[in-house]
């Protein structure tokens, strides 16, 4: 039995982690922390957990957290995790970080996009990018995981098969992405309140979203050459879910069945990635509440144009579900444990 804690337990991703982990047969939740006026039973913060967990959420205390946990999930804002990670490492606590602090491997890139110098350069190389479908073996050998962002998860899974197979032209890839409001976290800002979001649809941060360098970093790695996508995110008037429409020009003509076969073969052994049958495009309702990434393809042979639809639940495969998937791989559990 592994003793597990969550720092940042009061946010959306923290809540999802609790719901998953209380049903995990190999885990005992022993520590929950968030910024609070006083320690509060977690079932008072989230009443739907009443009768399911008897644990207080308290203000973060490093010594107490390290003493109570073998592994900790950090569901903290970007630029905050790097303040506490070195202390956990010194205490031999395993870490799954859900922020962006350990995803980008270039210090100057991190500073450019997150507007703060990285404070823990010494430990950055210890973290494995936690996308199981690409890095499962490295994850299994690591004690420190940088959990991917939600937009990058859907984008990378949707693009990689075309790149690795040599079909895709790496230049000119366009990602038209849409996310539910929970992707912004529990922030009280005008643009995210109900009257502004309901019955509305808008784009934001075109080509300047902080997930752009993460997508480019990972696609460049598999392509073994620089990839620079056009990334255009939008805000959907729904609570959760990510829907990405990705436009990829192929380097040479191919028939639709060949393209479909590339994706099917690439994900043949991947339980949590489902390639839709020919002629069907996935929908948000197919994946919301699950850890699946569903991928659909539309191919125009005359123009050598591949359109990929990639959909996930931003709070599960895009955050907490993938974090538990990573924990399962790290700790030798069945990868699907607590995710079905």
VENNOR-V817883 format. One record per run of one state. SS is the DSSP state (alpha for helix, beta for strand, coil for the rest). FROM is the first residue (numbers start at 1). LEN is the number of residues. If there is no record, write none. Layout:
[[SS & FROM & LEN] [SS & FROM & LEN]]
This chain:
[[coil & 1 & 1] [beta & 2 & 6] [coil & 8 & 4] [alpha & 12 & 10] [coil & 22 & 5] [beta & 27 & 7] [coil & 34 & 6] [beta & 40 & 2] [alpha & 42 & 4] [coil & 46 & 1] [alpha & 47 & 3] [coil & 50 & 6] [beta & 56 & 3] [coil & 59 & 3] [alpha & 62 & 7] [coil & 69 & 2] [beta & 71 & 4] [coil & 75 & 6] [alpha & 81 & 10] [coil & 91 & 3] [beta & 94 & 4] [coil & 98 & 9] [alpha & 107 & 8] [coil & 115 & 6] [alpha & 121 & 4] [coil & 125 & 3] [beta & 128 & 2] [coil & 130 & 2] [alpha & 132 & 10] [coil & 142 & 2] [beta & 144 & 3] [coil & 147 & 3] [alpha & 150 & 15] [coil & 165 & 3] [beta & 168 & 1] [coil & 169 & 5] [beta & 174 & 6] [coil & 180 & 1] [alpha & 181 & 4] [coil & 185 & 5] [alpha & 190 & 3] [coil & 193 & 1] [alpha & 194 & 4] [coil & 198 & 4] [beta & 202 & 3] [coil & 205 & 7] [alpha & 212 & 12] [coil & 224 & 6] [beta & 230 & 6] [coil & 236 & 6] [beta & 242 & 9] [coil & 251 & 5] [alpha & 256 & 11] [coil & 267 & 6] [beta & 273 & 3] [coil & 276 & 8] [alpha & 284 & 3] [coil & 287 & 6] [beta & 293 & 8] [alpha & 301 & 3] [coil & 304 & 1] [beta & 305 & 8] [coil & 313 & 7] [alpha & 320 & 12] [coil & 332 & 9]]
